[in-house]
Amino acid sequence: MTLALAVSLATPAAPPVTLGRRIWRHALASTELRIGLGVLLLLLLATVFYPMLSSLDPERMNVRARLLAPAFAGAKWSWEHPLGTDEIGRDILLRCLIGLRYSLLIGVASVALMLAVGCVFGIVAGYFGRKTDMVIMRLTDAQLSIPMIILAISVLGVSRPTIPGIVLVLGLSGWPIYARVTRSVTMTERRREFVRAAQVSGASDLRIMVRLLAPIVLPPVLFISVLDIARMMIFESVLGFIGLGVQPPTPTFGNIIADGRKYLINAWWIATMPGVFLCLSLTSINLVGAALERARNAVYGGAS
């Protein structure tokens, strides 16, 4: 018995399994998460390596190769242009992959911005309450009253659209949702004993918000943000389609589809292929987000 006690004392205790790890383990058991991550990983690898390995220039015209059909459309197989070319001979596959790169970049960056701004305002409003809460909530109401696409068109229509500008407009248009979620969670958590104990021990308000409340508030909105990446990619494509996104000759889903709509009858692949890539990327992101959301609900439901 003494030996067993000594062995148990000498053996280091296993670290506690946090809710985040439990959510991730639960999500990994989901088939839809594996499919979503697999498709998304393949698309990311293609966006990184195919443009590097290809000898083609996505912006260079080649009139001799204009309007070449893809192989599956009955045309002769071509390793150089597997998905065909557009009206001035540019490779569709290469342009779609570069467009996916820009779409993901803008989607992730804009969601990161709205997450940061929304969480800061939401935690401050929920923690201090009263006049601070009233001012911030009225500001979110005013922001929510303006549709995101209308605000983006109004701002980008009077200035030259750039990637930082698009990220800024989309990010500052969507932060109120995150502010409302973090505010509600903060208002619940600030009444708990560990917050009162920290206040009594002399901890500053900033330290309480950053060290105690933020780790509790962030997980719910992080799962929302995964789904919002897909939403921002759609907005970026819409802006590109109407000419207010990333400007040509840089390829994006929106401007490729806009150029291809004039050739829908005799060169349908120009507008269709970007739509296929966009659909694949959005579906994979939504699968990941939905799996994480279900895992979060299951773990938090079990924890409560």
C-alpha positions in Angstrom: 0.0 0.0 0.0 2.9 2.3 0.8 4.5 1.5 -2.5 1.3 2.2 -4.4 0.9 5.5 -2.6 4.5 6.5 -3.5 4.0 5.6 -7.1 0.8 7.6 -7.3 2.5 10.6 -5.7 5.4 10.3 -8.1 3.2 10.1 -11.2 2.3 13.6 -12.5 -1.3 14.4 -12.7 -2.9 14.6 -16.2 -3.7 18.2 -17.2 -7.4 18.9 -17.0 -9.4 18.7 -20.2 -10.6 22.2 -21.0 -14.0 22.9 -22.7 -12.2 24.0 -25.8 -10.4 20.6 -26.1 -13.6 18.8 -25.4 -15.4 20.7 -28.1 -12.7 20.0 -30.6 -12.6 16.3 -29.7 -16.4 16.1 -30.1 -16.3 17.9 -33.4 -13.5 15.6 -34.8 -15.8 12.7 -34.4 -18.2 14.3 -36.9 -18.0 13.2 -40.5 -19.0 16.6 -41.8 -16.1 18.3 -40.0 -13.7 15.8 -41.6 -15.2 16.4 -45.1 -15.2 20.1 -44.7 -11.6 20.3 -43.4 -10.5 17.9 -46.1 -12.0 19.9 -49.0 -10.9 23.2 -47.5 -7.3 21.9 -47.0 -7.2 20.7 -50.7 -8.4 24.1 -51.9 -5.8 26.0 -49.7 -3.0 23.8 -51.0 -4.1 24.4 -54.5 -4.2 28.1 -54.0 -0.7 28.1 -52.6 1.1 25.6 -54.9 -0.6 25.7 -58.2 0.1 29.4 -59.0 3.7 28.8 -57.9 4.2 25.7 -60.1 2.3 27.0 -63.1 4.2 28.8 -65.9 1.2 30.8 -66.9 0.5 34.4 -66.0 -3.1 35.0 -64.8 -3.1 38.6 -66.2 -1.3 37.9 -69.6 -3.5 37.8 -72.7 -3.1 35.0 -75.3 -5.4 35.6 -78.2 -4.5 32.4 -79.9 -5.8 30.4 -76.9 -9.0 32.4 -76.3 -12.3 30.7 -75.4 -10.8 27.2 -75.2 -13.3 24.8 -73.6 -12.4 22.6 -70.6 -11.6 18.9 -71.2 -14.9 17.6 -69.7 -16.9 19.7 -72.2 -15.8 17.4 -75.0 -12.7 19.3 -76.1 -9.3 17.8 -76.5 -7.5 17.5 -73.1 -5.0 20.2 -72.3 -2.7 20.0 -69.3 -2.0 23.7 -69.8 -5.7 24.8 -69.6 -7.6 22.0 -67.9 -10.7 24.3 -67.2 -10.4 26.3 -70.4 -9.6 29.9 -71.1 -11.5 33.2 -71.1 -12.3 35.7 -73.9 -8.6 36.9 -74.0 -6.9 33.6 -73.5 -6.3 33.6 -69.7 -6.3 30.3 -67.9 -9.6 29.8 -65.9 -8.2 27.4 -63.3 -5.3 29.7 -62.4 -7.5 32.7 -62.2 -10.1 30.9 -60.0 -7.4 29.8 -57.5 -6.0 33.2 -57.2 -9.5 34.6 -56.8 -10.1 32.1 -54.0 -6.9 33.3 -52.4 -8.1 36.9 -52.3 -11.6 35.9 -51.3 -10.3 33.9 -48.3 -7.9 36.6 -47.3 -10.6 39.3 -47.3 -13.1 37.0 -45.6 -10.8 36.0 -42.7 -9.4 39.5 -42.3 -12.8 41.2 -42.2 -14.1 38.7 -39.7 -11.1 39.1 -37.5 -11.6 42.9 -37.5 -15.3 42.7 -36.7 -14.6 40.1 -34.0 -12.0 42.3 -32.3 -14.1 45.5 -32.5 -17.3 43.7 -31.4 -15.7 41.9 -28.5 -14.1 45.1 -27.1 -17.4 47.0 -27.3 -19.4 44.1 -26.0 -17.3 43.4 -23.0 -17.0 47.1 -22.0 -20.8 47.5 -22.4 -21.6 44.4 -20.4 -19.1 45.0 -17.6 -19.7 48.7 -16.9 -23.4 48.8 -17.8 -25.6 51.9 -17.2 -24.6 54.8 -19.4 -21.7 53.1 -21.1 -24.0 50.2 -22.0 -26.7 52.5 -23.3 -24.4 54.5 -25.5 -22.7 51.4 -27.0 -26.0 49.7 -27.6 -27.5 52.7 -29.3 -24.5 52.8 -31.5 -25.0 49.1 -32.5 -28.7 49.8 -33.2 -27.7 52.6 -35.5 -25.1 50.4 -37.3 -27.6 47.5 -37.6 -30.1 49.8 -39.2 -27.9 50.2 -42.3 -27.6 47.1 -44.4 -24.0 46.0 -44.9 -24.1 45.9 -48.7 -25.6 49.4 -48.8 -22.9 50.8 -46.5 -20.2 49.0 -48.5 -21.5 50.4 -51.8 -21.8 53.9 -50.4 -18.2 53.9 -49.1 -16.5 52.0 -51.9 -18.4 53.9 -54.6 -16.7 57.2 -53.8 -13.2 55.8 -53.3 -11.0 53.4 -55.2 -11.6 49.9 -53.8 -8.5 48.3 -52.3 -8.1 45.2 -50.3 -7.5 47.1 -47.0 -10.5 49.3 -47.8 -12.8 46.4 -48.5 -11.6 44.7 -45.3 -12.2 47.8 -43.3 -15.7 48.4 -44.7 -16.8 44.8 -44.2 -15.2 44.5 -40.8 -16.7 47.8 -39.4 -20.1 46.8 -40.9 -20.5 43.5 -39.0 -19.2 44.2 -35.5 -22.6 44.9 -33.8 -23.6 41.2 -33.9 -20.4 40.3 -31.9 -20.9 43.2 -29.6 -24.4 42.0 -28.7 -23.4 38.4 -28.1 -20.4 39.3 -25.9 -22.4 41.9 -24.0 -25.0 39.3 -23.0 -22.4 36.8 -21.9 -20.4 39.5 -20.0 -23.5 40.7 -18.1 -24.1 37.2 -16.9 -20.5 36.4 -15.9 -19.8 39.7 -14.2 -22.1 38.7 -11.3 -20.3 35.5 -10.6 -18.2 35.0 -7.5 -14.8 34.9 -9.2 -15.3 38.4 -10.6 -16.4 39.8 -7.2 -13.4 38.2 -5.6 -11.1 39.8 -8.1 -12.7 43.2 -7.5 -12.3 42.8 -3.8 -8.7 41.8 -4.1 -7.9 45.0 -5.9 -7.7 43.8 -9.6 -8.3 46.6 -12.1 -11.3 46.6 -14.4 -9.0 46.2 -17.4 -7.3 43.1 -15.9 -10.7 41.6 -15.0 -12.1 42.1 -18.5 -8.9 40.8 -20.3 -7.8 38.0 -18.0 -11.1 36.7 -16.6 -14.0 37.7 -18.8 -12.5 37.5 -22.3 -11.6 33.8 -22.2 -15.2 33.0 -21.2 -16.8 35.4 -23.7 -14.7 34.5 -26.8 -15.6 30.8 -27.4 -19.3 31.5 -28.4 -18.4 34.2 -30.9 -15.4 32.3 -32.3 -17.8 29.6 -33.6 -20.1 32.3 -35.1 -17.0 33.8 -36.8 -16.3 30.6 -38.7 -19.7 30.8 -40.4 -19.2 34.6 -41.0 -16.1 33.9 -43.1 -18.3 32.3 -45.7 -20.7 35.3 -45.5 -17.9 37.8 -46.0 -16.7 35.8 -49.0 -20.1 36.1 -50.6 -20.2 39.9 -49.9 -16.7 40.2 -51.5 -17.9 38.3 -54.6 -20.9 40.6 -54.9 -18.8 43.7 -54.6 -16.5 42.3 -57.3 -19.4 41.5 -59.6 -20.7 45.1 -59.5 -17.2 46.5 -59.9 -16.6 47.7 -56.3 -14.3 44.8 -55.2 -10.7 44.2 -56.0 -10.1 45.9 -59.3 -9.0 44.1 -62.5 -6.6 42.8 -63.8 -6.4 41.1 -60.4 -8.7 38.1 -60.6 -11.5 37.6 -58.1 -14.6 35.5 -58.2 -16.8 38.5 -58.7 -15.0 40.1 -61.6 -14.4 36.8 -63.3 -18.1 36.0 -63.2 -18.9 39.6 -64.4 -16.6 39.2 -67.4 -18.0 35.7 -68.2 -21.7 36.6 -68.2 -21.4 38.0 -71.7 -20.3 34.5 -72.9 -22.8 32.3 -71.1 -24.1 30.7 -74.3 -20.9 29.9 -76.2 -18.3 29.9 -73.3 -20.3 29.1 -70.2 -17.3 27.8 -68.3 -15.9 31.4 -67.7 -18.7 32.3 -65.3 -19.5 28.7 -64.1 -16.0 27.7 -62.8 -15.6 30.5 -60.4 -19.1 29.7 -59.1 -18.1 26.1 -58.6 -15.0 27.0 -56.6 -16.9 29.5 -54.5 -19.6 26.9 -53.8 -17.0 24.3 -52.8 -15.2 26.7 -50.4 -18.4 28.0 -48.9 -19.8 24.5 -48.4 -16.6 23.3 -46.7 -16.5 26.3 -44.4 -20.2 25.9 -43.5 -19.6 22.2 -42.7 -16.8 23.1 -40.4 -18.8 25.8 -38.7 -21.9 23.7 -38.3 -19.9 20.8 -36.8 -18.2 23.1 -34.3 -21.5 24.7 -33.3 -23.1 21.3 -32.7 -20.1 20.2 -30.7 -20.2 23.4 -28.6 -23.9 22.9 -27.9 -23.3 19.3 -26.9 -20.4 20.0 -24.6 -21.9 23.1 -23.0 -25.2 21.3 -22.5 -23.3 18.4 -20.8 -21.3 20.8 -18.7 -24.3 22.6 -17.4 
